[in-house]
Amino acid sequence: MNSRRILSDIKILRSVYYKPTLVFGENMKYKIADLIVEMTPKYDESIRLAEPFFYTGDRETDIKLKISYDYVDETAAKPNCLSTKPQLENFAFSNVFNRAAIKYGVMLVHSSALIYNNGAYLFSADSGVGKSTHTKLWLKAFGDKVHIMNDDKPVVRLYDDHAQAYGTPFDGGSGIALNESYPLKAIIFVERGEENSVRIPENKEIIQKLYFQTARMVNRETAEKMLVNMERLLHLTKFYVLTCNIDISAAHSAYKYIIEKNPNKFEVS
């Protein structure tokens, strides 16, 4: 499926947040990023992805997610829409959750979340650059020492002394959406190149890149909180820019410079 066309559908659906809502049945509770979330998925695909996050405890609800199925239907009926209704439903729930969770110190990081040695490494890039292609190289290179927690829409929650990466029931098409949580070790912005290299970006570049890989279309109050979250995140994890090709050597190079942390090999911007 063409990822750019899906991205176009997502952009259309962003306005679902502002549309009248239809609620199907009694909302079920789910635990996402340690937040209690009520939502009622209609389609089997979203229900399947959400099932591992089902919550049966007695905590009060933090966030109620409601979307307009009229608008999902209208979007699916457009001639240029290549996404299915279940995919559009999942996109819509994701968009609403990611905006609502900002006030709790939760940030979407559009990325492929790779888990190694009980730590999360988020490889982030614009659609089509190849973040998932790169993390698949890690699977090939390191086998069962690594796995992917979420291949498109993990979130990061900020605590006083650390940042924690969480899987979500929101999927970018791969079907990888595990209910797991690990300390965030680094966010790596992936760029395509012929040679493999790693550098440490300055804070200004980090903020710019994060902005394009997190929830947007927010109101002023939420936008201010989002900027606070970004500034906090700067102090709670490490950031790298990885320029790489699609050879398996890219995974070995990234491992050497990011996991093994050889500072003499870094090109500092």
BAKOL-698794 format. One record per atom (N, C-alpha, C): x negated, y, z; residue in three letters. Coordinates in steps of 0.05 Angstrom, whole numbers, plus 5000, padded with zeros to 4 digits. Atoms other than C-alpha are relative to their C-alpha. Layout:
SITE     X     Y     Z  rest
SITE     X     Y     Z   ALA
...
END
This chain:
SITE     X     Y     Z  rest
SITE  4983  4976  5000   MET
SITE  5000  5000  5000   MET
SITE  4982  5025  5000   MET
SITE  5016  4975  5002   ASN
SITE  4974  5070  4983   ASN
SITE  5001  5016  5025   ASN
SITE  5000  4986  4974   SER
SITE  4952  5102  5048   SER
SITE  5006  5030  4997   SER
SITE  4994  4971  5004   ARG
SITE  4958  5172  5019   ARG
SITE  5029  5005  4998   ARG
SITE  4971  4997  5002   ARG
SITE  5030  5161  5001   ARG
SITE  5014  4996  5027   ARG
SITE  4989  5004  4973   ILE
SITE  5044  5134  5071   ILE
SITE  4996  5025  5016   ILE
SITE  5005  4975  4986   LEU
SITE  5010  5196  5099   LEU
SITE  5019  5022  4993   LEU
SITE  4980  4980  5009   SER
SITE  5056  5239  5057   SER
SITE  5027  4995  5013   SER
SITE  4975  5007  4987   ASP
SITE  5116  5202  5086   ASP
SITE  4999  5008  5029   ASP
SITE  5003  4992  4972   ILE
SITE  5089  5215  5156   ILE
SITE  5004  5030  5003   ILE
SITE  4997  4971  4999   LYS
SITE  5084  5289  5142   LYS
SITE  5029  5008  4997   LYS
SITE  4971  4994  5003   ILE
SITE  5156  5290  5119   ILE
SITE  5014  4994  5026   ILE
SITE  4986  5008  4976   LEU
SITE  5177  5254  5182   LEU
SITE  4993  5017  5024   LEU
SITE  5006  4983  4977   ARG
SITE  5143  5304  5228   ARG
SITE  5023  5017  5009   ARG
SITE  4978  4983  4993   SER
SITE  5205  5346  5225   SER
SITE  5023  4984  5014   SER
SITE  4980  5015  4986   VAL
SITE  5245  5288  5255   VAL
SITE  5002  5008  5029   VAL
SITE  5000  4991  4971   TYR
SITE  5225  5316  5323   TYR
SITE  5020  5021  5005   TYR
SITE  4982  4977  4997   TYR
SITE  5270  5375  5310   TYR
SITE  5028  4994  4990   TYR
SITE  4974  5007  5012   LYS
SITE  5329  5337  5280   LYS
SITE  5019  4990  5022   LYS
SITE  4982  5013  4981   PRO
SITE  5393  5315  5316   PRO
SITE  4994  4971  5003   PRO
SITE  5008  5028  4995   THR
SITE  5385  5246  5347   THR
SITE  5024  4982  5001   THR
SITE  4981  5022  4997   LEU
SITE  5423  5181  5345   LEU
SITE  4987  4979  5018   LEU
SITE  5011  5020  4982   VAL
SITE  5412  5131  5401   VAL
SITE  5015  4974  4997   VAL
SITE  4987  5026  5004   PHE
SITE  5426  5057  5390   PHE
SITE  4998  4984  5025   PHE
SITE  4999  5017  4976   GLY
SITE  5447  5021  5453   GLY
SITE  4985  5013  5024   GLY
SITE  5013  4991  4976   GLU
SITE  5415  5026  5521   GLU
SITE  4970  5000  4997   GLU
SITE  5029  4999  5003   ASN
SITE  5343  5049  5521   ASN
SITE  4986  4980  5018   ASN
SITE  5017  5019  4985   MET
SITE  5292  4997  5542   MET
SITE  4975  5016  5009   MET
SITE  5024  4987  4989   LYS
SITE  5230  5015  5583   LYS
SITE  4975  4986  4991   LYS
SITE  5026  5010  5008   TYR
SITE  5159  5007  5560   TYR
SITE  4978  5016  5015   TYR
SITE  5022  4986  4986   LYS
SITE  5093  5024  5593   LYS
SITE  4978  5005  4979   LYS
SITE  5020  4992  5020   ILE
SITE  5047  5062  5545   ILE
SITE  4982  5021  5012   ILE
SITE  5019  4982  4988   ALA
SITE  4984  5096  5570   ALA
SITE  5007  5006  5029   ALA
SITE  4992  4998  4972   ASP
SITE  5009  5084  5641   ASP
SITE  5023  5020  5003   ASP
SITE  4976  4984  4998   LEU
SITE  5071  5125  5625   LEU
SITE  5024  4982  4995   LEU
SITE  4976  5016  5004   ILE
SITE  5141  5096  5630   ILE
SITE  5016  5014  4979   ILE
SITE  4988  4988  5024   VAL
SITE  5174  5108  5563   VAL
SITE  5026  4985  4993   VAL
SITE  4975  5012  5009   GLU
SITE  5246  5096  5543   GLU
SITE  5003  5004  4970   GLU
SITE  4994  4998  5029   MET
SITE  5261  5080  5470   MET
SITE  5015  4975  4992   MET
SITE  4984  5022  5010   THR
SITE  5307  5035  5431   THR
SITE  4993  4995  4970   THR
SITE  5005  5006  5028   PRO
SITE  5274  5009  5367   PRO
SITE  5023  4984  4988   PRO
SITE  4978  5012  5015   LYS
SITE  5324  4987  5315   LYS
SITE  4991  4976  4983   LYS
SITE  5009  5020  5019   TYR
SITE  5282  4946  5268   TYR
SITE  4981  4980  5013   TYR
SITE  5015  5022  4989   ASP
SITE  5248  4880  5281   ASP
SITE  4970  5006  5002   ASP
SITE  5029  4994  5000   GLU
SITE  5178  4906  5264   GLU
SITE  4992  5017  5024   GLU
SITE  5006  4984  4976   SER
SITE  5180  4960  5317   SER
SITE  5005  4986  5026   SER
SITE  4994  5016  4976   ILE
SITE  5212  4913  5367   ILE
SITE  4977  4981  5006   ILE
SITE  5022  5019  4996   ARG
SITE  5157  4862  5356   ARG
SITE  4975  5015  5011   ARG
SITE  5023  4985  4991   LEU
SITE  5102  4915  5365   LEU
SITE  5003  5010  5028   LEU
SITE  4995  4989  4974   ALA
SITE  5135  4943  5427   ALA
SITE  5002  4979  5022   ALA
SITE  4994  5021  4980   GLU
SITE  5149  4876  5461   GLU
SITE  4978  4997  5021   GLU
SITE  5021  5004  4979   PRO
SITE  5080  4869  5495   PRO
SITE  4998  5023  5020   PRO
SITE  5001  4976  4982   PHE
SITE  5090  4938  5527   PHE
SITE  5025  5001  5017   PHE
SITE  4975  5000  4985   PHE
SITE  5158  4920  5557   PHE
SITE  4995  5002  5030   PHE
SITE  5004  4994  4971   TYR
SITE  5165  4945  5629   TYR
SITE  5024  4992  5016   TYR
SITE  4977  5009  4983   THR
SITE  5208  4913  5683   THR
SITE  4998  5011  5029   THR
SITE  5003  4990  4973   GLY
SITE  5184  4952  5744   GLY
SITE  5021  5022  5007   GLY
SITE  4981  4980  4990   ASP
SITE  5220  5006  5784   ASP
SITE  4991  5029  4998   ASP
SITE  5009  4972  5004   ARG
SITE  5180  5068  5764   ARG
SITE  5021  5015  4984   ARG
SITE  4982  4983  5015   GLU
SITE  5221  5126  5739   GLU
SITE  4988  5006  4972   GLU
SITE  5008  4994  5027   THR
SITE  5219  5144  5666   THR
SITE  4985  5027  4998   THR
SITE  5015  4976  5005   ASP
SITE  5167  5195  5644   ASP
SITE  5009  5014  4974   ASP
SITE  4994  4990  5027   ILE
SITE  5187  5203  5571   ILE
SITE  5023  4984  4988   ILE
SITE  4979  5013  5015   LYS
SITE  5250  5188  5532   LYS
SITE  4996  5007  4971   LYS
SITE  5004  4996  5028   LEU
SITE  5240  5179  5458   LEU
SITE  5025  4996  4984   LEU
SITE  4976  5002  5017   LYS
SITE  5297  5193  5410   LYS
SITE  4992  5010  4972   LYS
SITE  5005  4991  5027   ILE
SITE  5294  5198  5335   ILE
SITE  5026  5000  4984   ILE
SITE  4977  4999  5017   SER
SITE  5343  5212  5280   SER
SITE  4999  4978  4978   SER
SITE  4999  5021  5020   TYR
SITE  5360  5149  5240   TYR
SITE  5013  5010  4974   TYR
SITE  4990  4988  5025   ASP
SITE  5399  5191  5191   ASP
SITE  4977  5011  4984   ASP
SITE  5022  4988  5014   TYR
SITE  5335  5226  5175   TYR
SITE  4981  4978  4990   TYR
SITE  5016  5023  5009   VAL
SITE  5296  5160  5171   VAL
SITE  5012  4989  4974   VAL
SITE  4987  5010  5024   ASP
SITE  5348  5136  5120   ASP
SITE  4996  5019  4977   ASP
SITE  5003  4980  5021   GLU
SITE  5344  5201  5081   GLU
SITE  4972  4999  4988   GLU
SITE  5028  5001  5009   THR
SITE  5268  5197  5078   THR
SITE  4995  4975  4984   THR
SITE  5004  5025  5014   ALA
SITE  5269  5124  5057   ALA
SITE  5013  5000  4972   ALA
SITE  4986  4998  5026   ALA
SITE  5317  5142  5000   ALA
SITE  4987  5018  4980   ALA
SITE  5014  4982  5018   LYS
SITE  5270  5193  4970   LYS
SITE  4985  4984  4979   LYS
SITE  5013  5016  5022   PRO
SITE  5242  5170  4902   PRO
SITE  4970  4996  5005   PRO
SITE  5029  5002  4996   ASN
SITE  5170  5184  4924   ASN
SITE  4992  4986  5026   ASN
SITE  5006  5013  4975   CYS
SITE  5175  5146  4990   CYS
SITE  4994  4971  4996   CYS
SITE  5009  5027  5003   LEU
SITE  5136  5081  4990   LEU
SITE  5001  4984  5026   LEU
SITE  4999  5013  4974   SER
SITE  5145  5065  5064   SER
SITE  5028  4988  5005   SER
SITE  4974  5013  4993   THR
SITE  5199  5018  5090   THR
SITE  5013  5015  5024   THR
SITE  4986  4988  4977   LYS
SITE  5251  5040  5141   LYS
SITE  4987  4991  5026   LYS
SITE  5014  5007  4975   PRO
SITE  5217  4999  5196   PRO
SITE  4974  5015  5004   PRO
SITE  5025  4984  4997   GLN
SITE  5151  5034  5181   GLN
SITE  5006  5029  5007   GLN
SITE  4993  4972  4994   LEU
SITE  5184  5102  5181   LEU
SITE  5010  5003  5029   LEU
SITE  4991  4999  4973   GLU
SITE  5218  5086  5247   GLU
SITE  4976  5000  5019   GLU
SITE  5023  5001  4983   ASN
SITE  5151  5068  5278   ASN
SITE  4984  5025  4999   ASN
SITE  5013  4974  5003   PHE
SITE  5119  5131  5250   PHE
SITE  5014  5021  5017   PHE
SITE  4984  4979  4987   ALA
SITE  5175  5173  5279   ALA
SITE  4997  4997  5031   ALA
SITE  5003  5004  4971   PHE
SITE  5171  5142  5349   PHE
SITE  4972  5009  5009   PHE
SITE  5028  4992  4994   SER
SITE  5095  5152  5347   SER
SITE  4997  5030  5002   SER
SITE  5003  4971  5001   ASN
SITE  5101  5225  5328   ASN
SITE  5013  5013  5025   ASN
SITE  4986  4988  4977   VAL
SITE  5151  5241  5383   VAL
SITE  4985  4994  5026   VAL
SITE  5016  5008  4976   PHE
SITE  5111  5202  5436   PHE
SITE  4975  5017  5003   PHE
SITE  5026  4987  4999   ASN
SITE  5045  5235  5418   ASN
SITE  5003  5030  5007   ASN
SITE  4996  4972  4992   ARG
SITE  5074  5305  5426   ARG
SITE  5009  5001  5029   ARG
SITE  4989  4999  4973   ALA
SITE  5112  5290  5490   ALA
SITE  4979  4993  5021   ALA
SITE  5020  5010  4981   ALA
SITE  5052  5256  5523   ALA
SITE  4977  5020  5005   ALA
SITE  5022  4980  4997   ILE
SITE  5006  5317  5515   ILE
SITE  5000  5012  5028   ILE
SITE  4999  4987  4974   LYS
SITE  5030  5348  5580   LYS
SITE  4990  4981  5023   LYS
SITE  5011  5019  4980   TYR
SITE  5007  5284  5617   TYR
SITE  4970  4995  4996   TYR
SITE  5028  5004  5005   GLY
SITE  4936  5292  5592   GLY
SITE  4994  4977  4981   GLY
SITE  5003  5022  5019   VAL
SITE  4946  5241  5536   VAL
SITE  4996  5012  4972   VAL
SITE  5006  4991  5027   MET
SITE  4917  5251  5466   MET
SITE  5000  4977  4981   MET
SITE  5004  5017  5023   LEU
SITE  4927  5214  5402   LEU
SITE  4973  5006  4988   LEU
SITE  5024  4997  5016   VAL
SITE  4861  5201  5368   VAL
SITE  5003  4981  4976   VAL
SITE  4996  5016  5024   HIS
SITE  4874  5177  5297   HIS
SITE  4974  4985  4994   HIS
SITE  5025  5014  5000   SER
SITE  4822  5122  5297   SER
SITE  5005  4970  5000   SER
SITE  5000  5029  4996   SER
SITE  4805  5048  5297   SER
SITE  4985  4995  5026   SER
SITE  5011  5003  4973   ALA
SITE  4793  5029  5370   ALA
SITE  4985  4973  5002   ALA
SITE  5016  5024  4998   LEU
SITE  4736  4980  5374   LEU
SITE  4992  4995  5029   LEU
SITE  5007  5006  4973   ILE
SITE  4724  4944  5440   ILE
SITE  4975  4983  5001   ILE
SITE  5025  5014  4996   TYR
SITE  4654  4922  5460   TYR
SITE  4992  5002  5029   TYR
SITE  5010  5001  4972   ASN
SITE  4630  4900  5529   ASN
SITE  5018  5016  5019   ASN
SITE  4980  4987  4983   ASN
SITE  4694  4925  5562   ASN
SITE  5000  5030  4998   ASN
SITE  4999  4972  5005   GLY
SITE  4688  4994  5533   GLY
SITE  5012  5006  4972   GLY
SITE  4987  4993  5025   ALA
SITE  4726  5030  5477   ALA
SITE  4984  5020  4985   ALA
SITE  5013  4982  5018   TYR
SITE  4693  5063  5418   TYR
SITE  5019  5006  4977   TYR
SITE  4979  4993  5019   LEU
SITE  4741  5102  5374   LEU
SITE  4987  5011  4975   LEU
SITE  5011  4991  5026   PHE
SITE  4720  5108  5301   PHE
SITE  5021  5015  4985   PHE
SITE  4979  4982  5010   SER
SITE  4759  5167  5273   SER
SITE  4991  5012  4973   SER
SITE  5005  4989  5027   ALA
SITE  4765  5193  5202   ALA
SITE  5026  5007  4987   ALA
SITE  4976  4994  5017   ASP
SITE  4813  5223  5152   ASP
SITE  5008  4974  4986   ASP
SITE  4990  5023  5015   SER
SITE  4857  5172  5117   SER
SITE  4985  4997  4974   SER
SITE  5014  5006  5025   GLY
SITE  4820  5138  5061   GLY
SITE  4970  5001  5002   GLY
SITE  5029  4999  4998   VAL
SITE  4749  5151  5087   VAL
SITE  4989  4972  5006   VAL
SITE  5009  5027  4995   GLY
SITE  4743  5081  5115   GLY
SITE  4993  4993  5029   GLY
SITE  5005  5007  4972   LYS
SITE  4746  5078  5191   LYS
SITE  5005  4971  5005   LYS
SITE  4994  5028  4996   SER
SITE  4780  5010  5189   SER
SITE  4980  4982  4985   SER
SITE  5020  5015  5015   THR
SITE  4732  4986  5136   THR
SITE  4974  4998  5016   THR
SITE  5024  5001  4984   HIS
SITE  4675  5004  5182   HIS
SITE  5003  4982  5024   HIS
SITE  4997  5017  4977   THR
SITE  4703  4970  5244   THR
SITE  5002  4971  4992   THR
SITE  4999  5028  5010   LYS
SITE  4716  4907  5203   LYS
SITE  4972  4990  4996   LYS
SITE  5028  5008  5002   LEU
SITE  4641  4907  5190   LEU
SITE  4989  4991  5027   LEU
SITE  5008  5008  4973   TRP
SITE  4631  4903  5265   TRP
SITE  5010  4972  5006   TRP
SITE  4989  5027  4996   LEU
SITE  4677  4842  5268   LEU
SITE  4983  4979  4985   LEU
SITE  5017  5018  5016   LYS
SITE  4635  4810  5213   LYS
SITE  4972  4997  5012   LYS
SITE  5027  5000  4990   ALA
SITE  4569  4829  5245   ALA
SITE  4998  4988  5028   ALA
SITE  5003  5008  4972   PHE
SITE  4584  4814  5319   PHE
SITE  5020  4979  5009   PHE
SITE  4982  5022  4994   GLY
SITE  4640  4763  5317   GLY
SITE  5018  5006  5024   GLY
SITE  4982  4998  4977   ASP
SITE  4677  4751  5382   ASP
SITE  4990  5017  5022   ASP
SITE  5010  4980  4980   LYS
SITE  4634  4801  5420   LYS
SITE  5016  5026  4998   LYS
SITE  4985  4975  5004   VAL
SITE  4680  4856  5393   VAL
SITE  5028  4992  4991   VAL
SITE  4974  5003  5012   HIS
SITE  4753  4864  5376   HIS
SITE  5013  5028  4997   HIS
SITE  4986  4974  5005   ILE
SITE  4801  4919  5352   ILE
SITE  5025  5000  5017   ILE
SITE  4977  4997  4982   MET
SITE  4852  4943  5403   MET
SITE  5024  5012  4985   MET
SITE  4980  4987  5017   ASN
SITE  4891  4988  5355   ASN
SITE  4985  5012  4976   ASN
SITE  5015  4993  5024   ASP
SITE  4872  5002  5283   ASP
SITE  5007  5028  4989   ASP
SITE  4992  4975  5012   ASP
SITE  4904  5070  5274   ASP
SITE  5009  5021  5021   ASP
SITE  4988  4980  4982   LYS
SITE  4939  5103  5334   LYS
SITE  4996  4994  5029   LYS
SITE  5004  5002  4971   PRO
SITE  4906  5090  5401   PRO
SITE  5002  5028  5012   PRO
SITE  5000  4974  4986   VAL
SITE  4911  5145  5453   VAL
SITE  4979  5000  5022   VAL
SITE  5019  4996  4978   VAL
SITE  4864  5173  5506   VAL
SITE  5014  5015  5022   VAL
SITE  4989  4985  4977   ARG
SITE  4887  5192  5575   ARG
SITE  4978  5010  5018   ARG
SITE  5021  4986  4984   LEU
SITE  4846  5241  5616   LEU
SITE  5006  4998  5029   LEU
SITE  4999  5001  4971   TYR
SITE  4834  5228  5689   TYR
SITE  4978  5019  5012   TYR
SITE  5019  4981  4988   ASP
SITE  4793  5269  5739   ASP
SITE  4971  4993  4993   ASP
SITE  5028  5008  5003   ASP
SITE  4729  5228  5730   ASP
SITE  4994  4984  4975   ASP
SITE  5006  5015  5024   HIS
SITE  4737  5191  5665   HIS
SITE  5023  5002  4980   HIS
SITE  4979  5002  5021   ALA
SITE  4776  5182  5600   ALA
SITE  5005  4971  4994   ALA
SITE  4992  5027  5005   GLN
SITE  4814  5118  5587   GLN
SITE  5014  4997  4973   GLN
SITE  4987  5005  5026   ALA
SITE  4832  5090  5518   ALA
SITE  5021  4979  5004   ALA
SITE  4977  5018  4998   TYR
SITE  4899  5055  5511   TYR
SITE  5009  4992  4972   TYR
SITE  4986  5009  5024   GLY
SITE  4930  5013  5457   GLY
SITE  5029  5011  5002   GLY
SITE  4972  4991  5002   THR
SITE  5000  5034  5434   THR
SITE  5015  4981  4982   THR
SITE  4985  5016  5019   PRO
SITE  5057  4999  5399   PRO
SITE  5005  5013  4973   PRO
SITE  4996  4985  5025   PHE
SITE  5049  5046  5341   PHE
SITE  4978  4992  4980   PHE
SITE  5016  5015  5019   ASP
SITE  5019  5017  5278   ASP
SITE  4996  5016  4975   ASP
SITE  5005  4987  5025   GLY
SITE  4986  5045  5216   GLY
SITE  5002  4982  4976   GLY
SITE  4997  5018  5022   GLY
SITE  5000  4984  5174   GLY
SITE  4984  4974  5003   GLY
SITE  5016  5024  4996   SER
SITE  4949  4933  5199   SER
SITE  5013  4979  5017   SER
SITE  4987  5018  4981   GLY
SITE  4994  4903  5252   GLY
SITE  4984  4996  5025   GLY
SITE  5016  5002  4976   ILE
SITE  4939  4910  5304   ILE
SITE  5008  5022  5020   ILE
SITE  4990  4981  4980   ALA
SITE  4971  4943  5365   ALA
SITE  5002  4986  5027   ALA
SITE  5002  5016  4975   LEU
SITE  4948  4908  5429   LEU
SITE  5006  5018  5024   LEU
SITE  4995  4986  4974   ASN
SITE  4971  4927  5499   ASN
SITE  4976  4996  5018   ASN
SITE  5025  5001  4986   GLU
SITE  4902  4938  5527   GLU
SITE  4991  5028  5008   GLU
SITE  5011  4974  4991   SER
SITE  4863  4992  5563   SER
SITE  4971  4996  5008   SER
SITE  5029  5002  4993   TYR
SITE  4788  5005  5569   TYR
SITE  4989  5028  5004   TYR
SITE  5014  4974  4998   PRO
SITE  4743  5062  5592   PRO
SITE  4990  5009  4973   PRO
SITE  5009  4989  5026   LEU
SITE  4728  5108  5533   LEU
SITE  4970  5005  5002   LEU
SITE  5029  4997  5000   LYS
SITE  4654  5104  5517   LYS
SITE  4991  5021  4980   LYS
SITE  5008  4980  5020   ALA
SITE  4651  5147  5454   ALA
SITE  5021  5003  4979   ALA
SITE  4984  4996  5025   ILE
SITE  4689  5178  5396   ILE
SITE  4980  5006  4978   ILE
SITE  5019  4998  5023   ILE
SITE  4653  5171  5330   ILE
SITE  5016  5009  4975   ILE
SITE  4987  4990  5024   PHE
SITE  4674  5212  5270   PHE
SITE  4985  4989  4976   PHE
SITE  5012  5014  5022   VAL
SITE  4661  5172  5207   VAL
SITE  5001  5017  4975   VAL
SITE  5002  4987  5026   GLU
SITE  4637  5203  5142   GLU
SITE  4987  4981  4981   GLU
SITE  5011  5018  5020   ARG
SITE  4621  5167  5078   ARG
SITE  4974  5010  4988   ARG
SITE  5026  4992  5012   GLY
SITE  4550  5168  5051   GLY
SITE  4985  4976  4990   GLY
SITE  5016  5022  5011   GLU
SITE  4498  5126  5015   GLU
SITE  4982  4988  5021   GLU
SITE  5018  5009  4979   GLU
SITE  4452  5122  5075   GLU
SITE  5014  5001  5027   GLU
SITE  4989  5000  4973   ASN
SITE  4468  5106  5148   ASN
SITE  4984  5017  5019   ASN
SITE  5013  4983  4980   SER
SITE  4454  5158  5200   SER
SITE  5020  5009  5021   SER
SITE  4984  4991  4978   VAL
SITE  4480  5184  5266   VAL
SITE  4989  5026  5011   VAL
SITE  5009  4975  4987   ARG
SITE  4479  5254  5295   ARG
SITE  5020  5007  5022   ARG
SITE  4983  4990  4979   ILE
SITE  4507  5289  5355   ILE
SITE  5011  5027  4993   ILE
SITE  4989  4974  5009   PRO
SITE  4555  5345  5336   PRO
SITE  5002  5020  5023   PRO
SITE  4996  4979  4981   GLU
SITE  4562  5412  5371   GLU
SITE  5030  5001  5008   GLU
SITE  4972  5000  4989   ASN
SITE  4625  5426  5412   ASN
SITE  5019  5012  4980   ASN
SITE  4982  4987  5019   LYS
SITE  4654  5472  5358   LYS
SITE  5009  4980  4979   LYS
SITE  4994  5020  5021   GLU
SITE  4651  5416  5306   GLU
SITE  5018  4979  5012   GLU
SITE  4984  5021  4987   ILE
SITE  4680  5366  5356   ILE
SITE  5029  5009  5001   ILE
SITE  4973  4990  4997   ILE
SITE  4741  5410  5370   ILE
SITE  5014  5001  4973   ILE
SITE  4989  4999  5027   GLN
SITE  4752  5421  5295   GLN
SITE  5009  4972  4990   GLN
SITE  4994  5027  5009   LYS
SITE  4749  5347  5280   LYS
SITE  5023  4987  5017   LYS
SITE  4979  5011  4983   LEU
SITE  4793  5328  5340   LEU
SITE  5027  5011  4992   LEU
SITE  4975  4988  5007   TYR
SITE  4846  5377  5318   TYR
SITE  5014  4986  4977   TYR
SITE  4989  5013  5023   PHE
SITE  4855  5342  5252   PHE
SITE  5006  4971  5004   PHE
SITE  4995  5029  4995   GLN
SITE  4858  5273  5284   GLN
SITE  5019  4996  5024   GLN
SITE  4981  5003  4978   THR
SITE  4910  5286  5338   THR
SITE  5027  5012  4993   THR
SITE  4973  4990  5005   ALA
SITE  4983  5307  5345   ALA
SITE  4999  5030  4994   ALA
SITE  4997  4972  5006   ARG
SITE  5001  5373  5313   ARG
SITE  5029  5007  4998   ARG
SITE  4972  4991  5002   MET
SITE  5064  5412  5296   MET
SITE  5012  5002  5028   MET
SITE  4990  4997  4972   VAL
SITE  5071  5429  5370   VAL
SITE  5007  5029  5005   VAL
SITE  4993  4972  4993   ASN
SITE  5100  5490  5404   ASN
SITE  4977  5013  5015   ASN
SITE  5023  4985  4988   ARG
SITE  5057  5543  5437   ARG
SITE  4991  4989  5026   ARG
SITE  5007  5010  4974   GLU
SITE  5060  5515  5507   GLU
SITE  4985  4973  4998   GLU
SITE  5013  5026  5003   THR
SITE  5042  5445  5484   THR
SITE  4973  5003  4986   THR
SITE  5026  4995  5014   ALA
SITE  4987  5472  5438   ALA
SITE  4979  5009  5020   ALA
SITE  5019  4991  4980   GLU
SITE  4955  5507  5497   GLU
SITE  4990  4977  5017   GLU
SITE  5008  5024  4984   LYS
SITE  4956  5442  5538   LYS
SITE  4982  4982  4983   LYS
SITE  5017  5017  5017   MET
SITE  4927  5405  5478   MET
SITE  4972  5010  4999   MET
SITE  5027  4988  5000   LEU
SITE  4868  5453  5476   LEU
SITE  4986  4995  5026   LEU
SITE  5012  5007  4973   VAL
SITE  4857  5443  5551   VAL
SITE  4991  4971  5000   VAL
SITE  5008  5028  5001   ASN
SITE  4857  5368  5539   ASN
SITE  4974  4996  4984   ASN
SITE  5024  5003  5017   MET
SITE  4805  5375  5484   MET
SITE  4976  5009  5015   MET
SITE  5023  4990  4985   GLU
SITE  4760  5417  5528   GLU
SITE  4992  4981  5022   GLU
SITE  5006  5020  4979   ARG
SITE  4765  5366  5585   ARG
SITE  4987  4976  4988   ARG
SITE  5012  5024  5013   LEU
SITE  4750  5309  5537   LEU
SITE  4971  5004  4993   LEU
SITE  5028  4995  5006   LEU
SITE  4685  5343  5517   LEU
SITE  4982  4992  5023   LEU
SITE  5017  5006  4976   HIS
SITE  4660  5331  5588   HIS
SITE  5003  4971  5010   HIS
SITE  4994  5027  4989   LEU
SITE  4687  5260  5596   LEU
SITE  4991  4977  4982   LEU
SITE  5009  5022  5018   THR
SITE  4659  5222  5536   THR
SITE  4978  5011  4982   THR
SITE  5021  4993  5019   LYS
SITE  4605  5223  5483   LYS
SITE  5013  5001  4972   LYS
SITE  4991  4997  5028   PHE
SITE  4615  5244  5410   PHE
SITE  4977  4997  4981   PHE
SITE  5020  5004  5021   TYR
SITE  4577  5224  5348   TYR
SITE  5013  5004  4973   TYR
SITE  4991  5001  5028   VAL
SITE  4582  5234  5273   VAL
SITE  4983  4979  4986   VAL
SITE  5013  5022  5013   LEU
SITE  4567  5171  5235   LEU
SITE  5004  5003  4970   LEU
SITE  4999  5001  5029   THR
SITE  4550  5176  5161   THR
SITE  4992  4972  4992   THR
SITE  5006  5028  5005   CYS
SITE  4552  5107  5132   CYS
SITE  5011  4991  4972   CYS
SITE  4990  5013  5024   ASN
SITE  4561  5063  5071   ASN
SITE  5017  4976  5009   ASN
SITE  4982  5022  4993   ILE
SITE  4603  5000  5068   ILE
SITE  4986  4973  5001   ILE
SITE  5016  5024  4997   ASP
SITE  4546  4950  5075   ASP
SITE  5000  4993  5030   ASP
SITE  5000  5009  4972   ILE
SITE  4543  4908  5139   ILE
SITE  4977  5014  5016   ILE
SITE  5021  4986  4986   SER
SITE  4479  4946  5156   SER
SITE  5010  5025  5014   SER
SITE  4988  4976  4987   ALA
SITE  4524  5005  5174   ALA
SITE  5008  4993  5028   ALA
SITE  4992  5008  4973   ALA
SITE  4551  4966  5234   ALA
SITE  4975  4997  5017   ALA
SITE  5024  5004  4985   HIS
SITE  4481  4947  5256   HIS
SITE  4987  5027  5007   HIS
SITE  5011  4974  4995   SER
SITE  4457  5019  5249   SER
SITE  5016  5015  5022   SER
SITE  4983  4987  4980   ALA
SITE  4516  5046  5289   ALA
SITE  4996  4988  5027   ALA
SITE  5005  5013  4974   TYR
SITE  4505  4994  5343   TYR
SITE  4973  5009  5012   TYR
SITE  5026  4992  4991   LYS
SITE  4432  5012  5348   LYS
SITE  4999  5028  5012   LYS
SITE  5002  4972  4992   TYR
SITE  4442  5087  5353   TYR
SITE  5021  5008  5021   TYR
SITE  4978  4992  4982   ILE
SITE  4507  5089  5392   ILE
SITE  5001  4983  5025   ILE
SITE  4999  5018  4978   ILE
SITE  4508  5027  5436   ILE
SITE  4974  4999  5015   ILE
SITE  5026  5002  4987   GLU
SITE  4434  5020  5449   GLU
SITE  4989  5027  5009   GLU
SITE  5007  4973  4992   LYS
SITE  4427  5095  5454   LYS
SITE  4970  5006  4999   LYS
SITE  5028  4993  5005   ASN
SITE  4359  5107  5424   ASN
SITE  4999  5030  4993   ASN
SITE  4998  4972  5005   PRO
SITE  4354  5183  5431   PRO
SITE  4980  5010  4979   PRO
SITE  5020  4992  5019   ASN
SITE  4292  5187  5387   ASN
SITE  5010  4998  4971   ASN
SITE  4990  5004  5027   LYS
SITE  4334  5166  5328   LYS
SITE  5022  5019  4993   LYS
SITE  4978  4982  5005   PHE
SITE  4387  5220  5335   PHE
SITE  4991  5025  4985   PHE
SITE  5004  4974  5013   GLU
SITE  4390  5279  5288   GLU
SITE  5020  5018  5013   GLU
SITE  4983  4983  4984   VAL
SITE  4418  5333  5333   VAL
SITE  5007  5025  4983   VAL
SITE  4992  4977  5016   SER
SITE  4459  5386  5296   SER
SITE  4998  5026  5016   SER
END
